[in-house]
Amino acid sequence: MLHAHHAQPCRVTPRRSSIHRSFPRTLLALACVLGACTDSGAEEGDAEGTTEQLEESASSSDASTDAVPMERPPVECGAQGTGPTGTPVVGDPHWVGTWGTSPQLTEPDNEPPVPLAESTLRQFAYVSIGGGELRVQISNEFGDAPVTVNGVHFAIAAEPPAIDLATDVALQFAGAPSVTIPAGEAVYSDPFVFDLSEQTIVAVTTQFGAVPVEITGHPGSRTTSYIAAGDALASEAFEGATTTDHWYYLTRIEVVAPPEAGAVVVFGDSITDGRGSTTNGNDRWPDALSRRFRADPTLAQTAVINAGIGGNSLVTSGLGPKGPDRFPRDVLGQSGVRWVVILHGINDIGSANNISVDGAVMRSKAVIEVYEELIDAAHAQGLPVYGVPLLPMEGSDYYSPNRDQARMYVNDWIRMCNRFDAVLDLETAVADPAAPTRLLPAYDSSDGLHLNPAGYQAMADAVDLSLFVP
């Protein structure tokens, strides 16, 4: 767990932005306190978790009586930040993540549809930058026993599940084709020579021996994986495989890059993970941002790593490790990280109970305290941190006027307190100008919380690229 130093707070009266001015005064009232959420949910359901239970619990706990209408109090900013103070690590060779995903314990509903033991798993990943020397990470972090990997191959994808067989390379681990990964650990393959172009879909094919009961994975892959019985490592077509839209064990792909190269790590929940995007379409907002980087010569060597987990929280119990617990692994521990973007906290705000104004502000402040911890930890490593205000949520099961006041309190802090090194105002980019507490209908995936591919593109288009120039 990260810990921050807290100084005596100052108070800043919220400015009346266009969003605040157009929001009806009566809805600025807070009727109740935001309490704790249940342990059983995630963001807006799907195969990532049992969010319907969380949302039903949160909605049913709303108070039915109204308190005296009251605006949220002035934001307490605390001590002003000093910006990055450490020095980013540039190794020799300079490894940079070109793709990554945040692992978690796979829930029963998201486990492989057929056993992985003595089977072959083919998974696909959309890399950002290219390179000529690579390595792959496989994680058994959440296993309850060792996992035996009999072999791993790496290739350029053809039409999935097929690969371009001419590019297929067998990987090694400490000079051997197989490796047994103890529970709680992750391993890198040996570096291997490979001609990898930017924005390429690659295939990582893994043949397993023994597999533990508890499986490390990433449920919200929005990418189809394929499981074949036996040893199909060298199979080109991978015919007759069983499909599943989850990733298992594969966590990172890295390249040796020039010294000026670096990675942006986007840290968040299912909005970053891509809920509402197209399965196999690679149109999450970090994907769209990566494509913008590729089109700009000054950013050609800037990778984008998606560190979102659907249903994840900063303060309350959600899916995967809590945000501050996984930040050292998923952000600070990424090879070549140079910038951090944080869009996180909507699950904490949206799953809270409604009882009183003080409770609402208490939940908001708890989220802000975690932001401060994350900012301080990144600054100590020399990394600038950019904050994204929480996106509109009216129309979702998370919404109530009280919770929206809590959301806007957090956003006031992000915009006004100058703790983030810059603010990426993606909230304004996707809000409906006629109803700013809602997503623009053209961007709404239909649940009022997550965006569709057009909305994710709008988020990426609103990012100031000059903030990421090496």
N, C-alpha and C positions, 0 to 999 in steps of 0.2 A: 504494500500500500504506500502511495506517495503521501508526503506530508508537506504542508506549506507554512510559511511564516505569515501571520496575520497582524497587520498594524492597525492603529486606531482608525476607524472609518471616517470618511467625510461624507456629506450628503449632497446629492445632486438632484434637483427637481427635474422630472422627465420633460423633455422637449415635446412639443406637439408636432409630430411629423404628420405627413399627409395621411398615414394610416390612422394615427390617433384622432385626427380631426374628423375623419369620416366615420369613425366608430361611434354608434349612438351612445349618448352620455349615460343613459340608464343601464347599458350593458357594461359600463365601466365599474359597476358595483361588484363587490366581492361578497358573496353570501355565506361562505363557509371556509373551513380549514382544509388544506390538503394533507391527508394522512398517508399511511403506508399502503403500498400495493401488495397484491398477493404474490406468491412465488410461482404461480402456475401459468404465467402468460408470456406473450410476446407481442410484437407490433402487428396488429391487423391480420393475424392468422396466417394461412397457407401452410405449406409443409415445413416451415421453419419452427413451428411451435403450436401451442394451444392458446393462442392469443384471444380467441373468442371468450375463453373463460376469464381471462384477465379483464377484458373490456366489459363483460357482463358484470363482473364484480365491481369494477370501478364505477360503472354507470348506475348500478343498483344502490351504491352507497351514497349517491348524491343526496344532499339534504333537500327536503321538499318545501321547506319554509324559507322565506327571504329575510336576510338581514337588512339593516338600514343601508341604502345605497352608499357606497364609499369607493373612491378611487384607490388604486394601489399607491403605497407610500413612495416618497422619494427614494431613489436608488442610493445605497451606501457603497461607495466605490472602494474604500480601503486604500492602502498605500499604492502609489503609482509605480508601475513596473520600470525596470531599467533596461529592458531589452536583452537580447542574447549576450551572455557573458563568457561562455565556454568557447571551445573551438571544435567545429565538426571534425570527425575523424576521417582522414583520407588514407586508406591503406595502400600497400604496394604488394601485389597488384590492387588496383582500385575496383573493388566489387560494388556493383549497384544493382538493386532489385529492379527487374523489368516487369515482373508479375508477382503478386502475392495475395494470399487470402488469410483471414484470421481464424485459427482453429478453435474448436470447442468440443465438448463432449457431445457426441451424436445422441439425440433423444430417440426413444424407441420408434416413434412414428417416422423417423428419418433414416433408420438403419438400412443397409443394403437389402434389396428385395430377395437376393439369393446370397448364400455365404461367400465371403471373400477368401476364406481358407482354401488352399489348393485351387484357386481360380486366378484369372487374369483380369485386371481392371485397366481400361483405357480411358483417360481423361484428357480434356482439351482446355487450353488456356490461351488467352489473347494478350500477347506481350506488348509492351510499349516501345522501348528502345531496342536496337539490335546490338550485335556484338559477334566476336569471333571465338571467344572462349567463355564457356558457361559452366554452371553448376546448379544442381537441383537439391532442394531440401525436402525430406520426408519426416513427419512428426508423429510420434507416439505419445504425445504429451498427456493425453487423457486416458491412455490405456491402463488396464488393471493387471497386465502381464506383458511380456515381450511380444513384438510382432516380428515375424520372419519374412524378409523380402528376398525371394529367390533370384530375382532379376528385375532390372528396369531398363527400358528402351526409350529413346527420345527421337522424335521425327517431326517433320513438317506435316500438317494435316492435309489430307485430300478431302473428299466429301465424307464427313463423319458417318460411320466410325472408321473409314479407311484412312490410310496414311500414304504419303509419298515414300514408297519403300526404298528408293534410291538415297533418301536422306536419313534412314534409320540408323541409329547409333546405340550400341549397348554400353551402359554406364558401369562404372566400378566404384567400389567403396573401400578405401584403404587398399587398393590394388586387387580386390576380389569382386566377383560378379554379384555376390549376395551379402546381406548384412542382417543381423538380428538387433533390433532397436529395443533397449530396455524400456519399461514403463516409465513415463514421465520425461523422456528424452527425445531429441530430434537429431538427425544426422544429415550432413551434406554429402553428396556424391563427390568423387574426385573431379577436379576440373577437366573439361573435355573440349576439344576443338570442334566448332560447329559454325556454319555460315548462317547466322540468324539475322533476318531483316526486321526492321521496325514494323509494328502493327501487324504481326503475323500470328496466325492461330497454329499452335503447336500441340502435339500429342505426347503424353507421357503414359507409357504402358508399363504396368507393374504386375509381376507374378508373385503371389503370396504363398507362403507355407502356413505356419500356425498364425492365427489371428486372435487377439484377445476378445473377451466379451464386450468390454468398453472400447468403443471405436472413436478415434479422433477424426473429425471431419469438419465440413463447412456446409450446412444444409442449404443456404440460399445461393447456390452456385449460378442459377439461371443459365446453366449449361448442362447438356446431357452427357452422362458418362455411360460406359458400356462394360458389362461383366460377362466373360466367357469362361466356361468350365475348363479346368486343366491349364496347360501351358500354351498360351497363344501369343507369347511375346513377339514372335517373328511374323505373325499374321498380318497380311496387308489389308484384307477386306474386313476381318473381324465379324464374319457372318454369324447369324444366329445368336447374337449376344443379347442379354437382358439389359434394359435401359433403366436409368434412374437420374433424376435431375439434382444430384448432390455431388460434392467432392469429398473424397476420403484420403487422408494421410498426406497428400501433396499440399505443401504450404508456400514454397518459394521457388522462383526461377531467377537467377542472377547472372549478370554478364560482367566481364572485365571491360571497363570503360575509360575514356580519357579523364584526366584529373578534374576537368571542368564539369564533368557529368555529375548528376545528382538526382535524387528522387523526391517527389512530393508525396507524402503519406496523408491520405484523406481518412480521418478517424470519425466513425459514426455508427449509425444503426441501420435499419432496413432501407432508409431513404438513400444512403450511400451504397448499401449492399445491392440496391437496384430493384426492390419490390415494385412491380408495375412495368418493368422493362420487358423486352422481348426475350424469351428463352432462346439461347444461341444467337441472339442478335447483337450482343456486346454494345448495348446502347444505354448502359448506366451512365450517370453523369460524370464519374471519373473517366470512363471510356471516352466520352465526348470531349472532355478536357484534354485527354492525352492526344486525341486527333488534332485538336487546336495547336497543341505544342508542336506536333510533327510538321504542321504547315508553316511554322515560324522558324526561320533559320537560326535565330538566336536561342531557341529552346529545343533544338533538335536532339540534344543529349539530356533532356530533362524527362525522367520517367515519372509515371504516376502509379502508386500502389494503393489499392482499395483495402482499407482496414475497417470496413463496416461489418457488423453482425446484426442481423434482423432480431428484433426483440431485446436488444442489449440496453442496459441502463447505466447511469453514472452513480446513482445513489441507492435505488431500490433493487430488489431482486428481479432479474430478467433472464434472458437466454445468454449463455456464455459467461465468462468471467466479467465482473463489473468493470466498467471503463477504466478506473484508476488502477485496477489490478492487472489489466492486460496492456496498458499503455507502454510500460517498459519493453515488453516483448514485441508488440505489434507496431510500435512507432519508433521508440528510441533504439530498439535493437535491429531495425532494418538496415541492411547494408547500403551505404551511400545516401542515407537520408539527409536532406538539406533544408526542407521546408515542411511544416506541419499545418494542415487545415483541419479544424474541428467543427463538425456539424453534429451535435449530440445533445441529448437531454429531453427530447420530446416524450419518450416513454416515461420518464420520471414525472413530468408535468401532466401528461395525459392520463396516467393511471392513478393519479392521486385522488383521495377522498375529499369531499367538500364539507367543511364544518365552519370555518371562520376566516376572517381576513388575515389574522396573525398566522394561522396555519398555512395559508396560501403563500405568504411571504417567506415563511420558514422553509417550505419546499424549494422555492425559487432560490433562496440563499444557499441551501444545501447544494444545488446544482452549481451555483456560482463558486462556492468554495472548492468544488472539484475542478472547475475550470482553472482556478488559481493554482492548484496543485500541479495540474498538467502543464500550464504555462511555465511555472517555475522550473519544473523538471526539464522541459525542452530548452529553456534559456540556459540552464546550467550546462547543457551539451552544445551550446552555440547555435541553436536552431530557432529561427523566427517562427511565430505561431500566428496564424490567421483565423479569426473567428467568423462563423456564419450565424446570423440570427435564426432562431427557430422558425420554421416555415408555417404558414397558415394551416389551421386544422379544423375550422368550422365546417360542419357537414360530416365529420368523422365521428365514430363512437367515443373518441377521446374528448370531444368538445363539451364545454359548458362555459358560460360567461366567466365563472370563477377561475377555471383552469386557463382560460385565455388571458385573463389578467396576470396570472402567474407567468405565462409564456411571454407576455409583453414586458413584464418586469425584468425577466432574464434578458430580453432583447434590448431594453433600455441600458442595462449594464454593459452588454457587449458593445453597443454603439457609443456610449458616453464616457465610460470609465477608463478607456485607453490602456487596458491591460493586455489586450491582444496587440500584436505589432501592426495589424491592419484588419479591417473588416471587409469581408466579401458579402455585400448586401444582396444575397440571392433571394431573400424573402420578398423584396420589392419586385424582383424580376419575374416571380411566378404568381404573385398575388393578383386577384381580380381587382382592377381599379375601382369598380363599382361597389365592391364588397371586400375590402382588403383583409378581412379575417378569413377569407376563403381563397382556395386556389383558383386561378383562372380556369374556367370550365374546359378550355382547350388543352389544359395541362393536367387535368385531374384524371387519375387512373380509374376513378369511379367510387373510391372509398373516402374521399375528402382529405386524405392524409398523404398518400403516396402519389407520385407523378407518373405520367406515361412517357414514352420516349421523347415526344415533343417537349414536355416539361423538363426532362433531364437535359435535353439539348439547350433549352433556354437557360438553365442554371449554368452550364458550362460556358455558354456565350456571354454571360454576365461577369465572368471572372476577369479581372485586370491582369493580363499576362505579364505586364512589366514588373509585377511583384516577384516573379520567378526567374528573372534574368540572372544567370550566374555572375 
